[in-house]
Amino acid sequence: MCNLCLFNRSYLNEGKAAYAGRIKACLYSGLIFGGFHFINLFHQSFYITTLQVIQVTCLGLVLCALYLRSGSLILPIMLHAAIDFISFISSGPEVDAHLTLRGCLTGAVVYIVIAFLLLIGGRRRTAAEA
């Protein structure tokens, strides 16, 4: 929950400082989100876990950017659940057993581009905030 406090302080500023703050919040959030996935070392190889952490770190950027853009945790939670569900249905319990370096990097680049596109627009203001 401390991470959410970082978001609120960093993106409320105006101009370039707000954009830099949003990027910093997304980077920290992505690193924390990806780092938690090192727990998978208990049941899969270091190589597969590292690839997964790289990809999930970039997914964390998207989830954070989506939160900053929408102002709600509902959308990032739903996206995370959908991605996990689709991964489980398509691969079974061994979710990342077939993860390759090329697939990991492709996914990471796609996530980074999506996060960037979400961040350049900033946060949408509601009618109550206007």
N, C-alpha and C positions, 0 to 999 in steps of 0.2 A: 504494500500500500504506500510506502514511502515514494515509490516510483511515480505514483499518480500526483503526489505533491510537487515533484520536480516538473511535471508537465504543466501544471497550473501556473507556476511561477514563470516558466520559460516562454510560454507562447502568448501571454497577455500583453506583452510590450508591443509597440508599434514599429513598423518598418523592418529594416534589415536585422535588428536585434531579435525581433519575433521569429523571423525565418531561421536565423542561426540557432535560436533556442529550440525551435521545433525539430531541427536536424539533430541537435545534441540530445534532446529527449528521446528521439527515435533510435539513435545509436546506442544510448545507454540501455533503453528498453530491449532492443534487439539482442544486445550482448547478454543481458541478464536472462532473457527468455531462452536464448540458445544455450547458455551455460547450464541451465537447469537440465537440459537434455543429455548432459554427460552422465547422468544417472544410468543411462542405457548401457554403460560399460559393464554392468553386472550381468547382462544377458546377450551381448553381441560384441563383435570385435572392435578394437580401437579404430581401425580404418573406417568401418561402416559408421561408427559413432561419430567420428570426426566429420565425415561427409554430411551426416545428418545434422550435426550442430551448425555447420556452415550454412546449410540450406534453411534450417529453422531460425537461425539468427536473422537472415534476410526476411523470412516470413514475419519475424517479430517487428521488423521495420514497417511492414505493411500494416500489421495489426495496430501498431502505435499511431501511424499516420491516419489510419481509418478512425481511430479514437479521436485524434486531434481534429480531424475534418468534421466528424459528426457530433462531437461533444458527448457521446454516449458509449458505454461499454457493451451495449447490446449487440451492435454490428460486429465488433471484433470477436466477441464470444461466439456468435453464430457462425462466423467464417471459420474460426478455429475448429469448432465442432464439426462443421461440414467437411473440412479438409481431413480431419482425423477419421471421420466416418467413411469417406470415399477411399482413403488409404487402406483402412481395415477391410472394407468390402472387396477391394481389388487385389489385395495381397494376403489377407488373412492375418494371423497373429504375427508373422514375420514381416512386419510392415516395410522395413527398409533392407531386406535381405538382397534385393536386386539393384540397389542404388549404385550407380557408377559415377566416376568423376565427371564425365561429360554431362550426365543427367543432373548431377548436383550443381554444377556451375551454370548450366542452362536455367535451372529453376531459380538459382540465386540471382542471376541477371534479370530474369523476368520480375522477381519480387522487388528488386531495387528500382526498376523502372516504374512499377506500379506505385511504390512508396513515393518516389519523386513526383509523379503526377498528382498524387493525393496531396503532397506537401505544398506544391506551388500555388494551390488555390487557398491555402489557409483554412481557418475554421469558418463554417457557415454561421451567420448570426440568425437567431430566431427573432420572431416579431417582438417578443418581450425585451430582447436586448437592444433592439434598434431605437 
